[in-house]
Each structure stands twice: as C-alpha cells, then as structure tokens.
Amino acid sequence: MKKIIATALIAANLIAFVVSIATASDSLIQAQVVSVHESVTKNSQPYIRIIINERRTLNGVEYTAPVPAIAFGHLVPKAKTMKPGTTLKAIVTKSTLNGKTSYVINAILE
C-alpha cells in the first residue's frame, strides 16, 4: 500500500514539473519568413509550418534564431501564401519547452 501511494506521489510531482516547464502567452510578432512547409497532422488535417527569423539579444550580442510558427484550420490557406523573404505579422501563442520557443498562429495580419 505504501509503495502505491509513494508511486502515485512521484507520478503527480513529475506531471506538475512537466506542466510547469511549458509556458504560453499571446503576443504580436513581425518577422522575416525563412521557409514554408505544408504537412498533415496524425488526424489527416493540413497545417503549415512557417520558419521565421527571430531577433534575440544575449549578453549585449544581437543575433537571429530560426523559430517555427504553426498555422492550423482556417489559417492554412492564408499561411500557404507566405513566401520566403516576406514578413509575417501575426498574433501568436508563444510556447517554450526545454528552452526552445515555438508559436501557434492565432491570426495573420495584413
């Protein structure tokens, strides 16, 4: 009985830890498109992965890093028209997991 309770407590702590690592917030981005890739989810739904260059600063050094921005559902047709070299302006949900940033596109702005 004690082993079952201990195992359940360890599992609950691990789940709480994993959930606390992944954070999300909405923001407005405007970044250069590097590439556009069309894919299909495991449920056979199309989605578009747009790789953008995000400007960052570390210890006073400015650089760009590639970051994926994903468009699902009704945004797929508009996202499909994006071309490398153009600027993506969008409202996104930002997520960070294990130090890696990614975006889910909520709206693509003109």
C-alpha positions in Angstrom: 0.0 0.0 0.0 2.8 2.4 0.9 4.5 1.7 -2.4 1.3 2.5 -4.4 1.0 5.8 -2.5 4.6 6.7 -3.0 4.4 5.8 -6.7 1.3 8.0 -7.1 3.0 10.9 -5.3 6.1 10.6 -7.5 3.9 10.5 -10.7 1.9 13.6 -9.6 5.1 15.5 -8.9 6.6 14.6 -12.3 3.4 15.7 -14.1 3.4 19.0 -12.2 7.0 19.6 -13.1 6.4 18.9 -16.8 3.4 21.2 -16.8 5.4 24.0 -15.2 8.1 23.8 -17.8 5.7 24.5 -20.7 4.5 28.1 -20.6 2.3 30.0 -23.1 1.4 33.6 -23.7 -0.1 35.6 -26.6 1.9 38.2 -28.5 2.3 40.1 -31.7 5.2 39.1 -34.0 6.6 40.6 -37.1 9.5 38.6 -38.6 11.1 37.6 -41.8 9.9 34.2 -43.3 12.7 31.8 -43.9 10.7 28.8 -45.2 7.2 27.5 -45.5 6.3 23.8 -45.2 2.9 22.1 -45.6 2.3 19.0 -43.5 -0.6 16.8 -42.3 -1.5 16.0 -38.6 -2.0 12.4 -37.4 -5.7 13.1 -38.0 -5.1 13.9 -41.7 -5.7 17.7 -41.1 -3.4 20.0 -43.1 -1.2 22.6 -41.3 1.5 25.0 -42.3 4.9 25.3 -40.5 6.5 28.7 -41.2 10.1 29.1 -40.1 10.8 32.7 -39.1 14.0 34.6 -38.1 13.5 35.9 -34.6 15.8 38.7 -33.3 17.4 38.0 -30.0 19.9 39.5 -27.6 22.2 37.6 -25.3 24.7 39.5 -23.1 24.5 42.5 -25.5 25.1 40.4 -28.6 22.3 40.6 -31.2 21.6 37.6 -33.4 18.7 35.8 -35.2 17.4 32.4 -34.5 15.0 30.2 -36.5 11.7 29.7 -34.8 8.7 27.6 -36.1 5.2 29.3 -36.3 2.4 26.8 -37.0 -1.0 27.6 -38.6 -3.9 25.2 -38.3 -7.5 25.1 -39.5 -8.9 28.2 -41.2 -5.5 29.9 -41.3 -3.9 27.2 -43.6 -5.0 28.8 -46.9 -3.6 32.3 -45.9 -0.4 30.8 -44.4 0.2 28.8 -47.5 0.6 32.0 -49.5 3.6 33.2 -47.4 6.8 33.2 -49.3 10.5 33.1 -48.1 11.8 36.7 -47.7 8.4 38.2 -46.9 7.3 39.4 -43.5 4.9 37.5 -41.3 2.9 39.8 -39.0 0.7 37.7 -36.7 -0.9 37.3 -33.3 0.5 34.1 -31.9 0.6 32.0 -28.7 4.2 31.6 -27.7 5.3 28.4 -26.1 8.7 27.5 -24.6 9.6 23.9 -23.8 13.1 22.9 -22.8 14.4 26.3 -23.8 13.0 26.1 -27.4 10.5 28.7 -28.5 7.6 28.0 -30.9 4.5 29.8 -31.9 0.9 28.8 -32.8 -0.6 31.4 -35.1 -4.0 32.7 -33.9 -4.4 35.4 -36.6 -2.4 36.5 -39.6 -2.5 40.3 -40.0 -2.2 42.2 -43.3 
